[in-house]
Amino acid sequence: MTSTVLPTPEAAQAWGRDLAQSLTAGDVVALCGQLGAGKTQVTTGIVAGLGSAAAVTSPTFTLLHEYLDGRLPVFHFDFYRMERPEEVLGIAWDEILDEPGVVIVEWADLFPELMPQTTRWFELRAQPDGSRMIQSRG
């Protein structure tokens, strides 16, 4: 498990841009952490790192945002308001996993059983000094 301190929102975005360089079609990125931990900041960096000019926002209420203007399409889910796995499946989860793009899931730990075995897991935690700690999980 590796840990990185992200002192600012800009550092979280830069971390996401760096991660994007290693992503390929079919990759799934799981971002876990409490409200305000920096999941959407990291996603903003990933989307930008994949070449999209889109303004990234959290899909808490829409459940899914699609960013299709980069080198790979990005499908950005937020499971925060989901209560049952059937709800996730009902928003085309299985179909999106078959798309040749990158899937990013905020609050993925709410339904780990739906995540592919090859998912790249990351835990974000707010620190007392206002920074964020991001850890990769196996």
N, C-alpha and C positions, 0 to 999 in steps of 0.2 A: 504494500500500500504506500503510495507516495502522497505527500502533502505539500501544498503551496499556499503561501499567504498572499492574499489579494488586498492590498492596502486601500484601494479606491475602486469605484465603479468602472473607471477607465481601465484599471488593471484587470478586472474581471472580464471586460470586453476583449482586452488584448490576449488574455489566456484563451478565451473562446476562439479568437482568430487563429491563434497558434494550433489549437486542436483541430480546427477545420482543415488545415493543410494535410492532416493524416486521414481524413474521412473519405470514404468511397461509397458508391451506390450500395444500398442495402444496410448500411450501418445504422444502429439504433443507439442513441445517447440518452441515458437515464439521469436526470438531475433531481436530487433529493435534498431536502432541507426545509426548515420552517419558513413561514412568511417573512419576507425581507432578507432572506439569506443570500440572494444574488443570482438565483436561477435564470431570471429573465435577462440580466446583464450578461451572463455567460452566453445565453442563446443569441443575444444581439451580436456578440462577437463571432459566434459560429456562423450565423447567417451572413454577416459582412465578410468573413473570411472565405466563404464559398462564393463571393462575388455578387451578392444581392445588394441592391440599393434600397431595399424596403425598410420602412420604419417598423421595428419589431415591438410588439406589445404582447402582454401576457394574454393567452386565450382562456382566461378563467371563466368567462361567461359564454364565449363562443365555442369553447372546447377544442377547436382546431383552427390554426392559421396555416396557410400555404404560401410559401415564398418560391416563386418559380423562375426568377430572373437571374439566378446564379449559375455556376458551373454544374451544380446538381440541384434538383428541387429539394426543398426542405418542408417537412410536415411537422408542425410544432403543436403538440398536444399539451393539455393541462388536465390532469386527473383530479384536481382538488375538489371539485363539486360532485364527482362521481361517487355513488354509494355502492354499486354492485358491478361485478365484471360484465354482466349483460349490457349495462349502459355503455361501457367502452366498446364492446363488440357492435353495438347498435349504431355507432358513429363511423362505421367503415374501417375499424381497426385492422382487421385481417387483410382487407383490400389494400390499405395504405402500406402495410408491411411488404406487399408484393411489388410496390412501385420502385422504380430505379432511382431512388433518392435517399436522403438522410432523414431519419425520424428522430425528433427530439421530444422527450417526455418530461415535463415538470410533474413532480409528485408521483413518479413511477413506482415508488415503494408502496403505494396504496394497493397496487395490483401486480405484485412481482410475478405471479403465476402467468400473466399474459405477456410478459416480456420474453423475447427470444433468448436462447441460451448465450448467444454471442453479444448480448447487450453490453455496452461500456457504461459502467455505473460510477457516478460521482456524487459525493456528499458535500454539501456546502453548509458552513456554520458561521453565524455572526460572532465576532469576537468582542470582548469588552471595550477594546480601543476603537471600534468601528470598522475594523478590517474584516475580511472574510477569509476563512480557511476552506480550501477545497481539497478533498482526498479522493483518490481513485479507489474503488472497491473491486475486489476480485469477483 
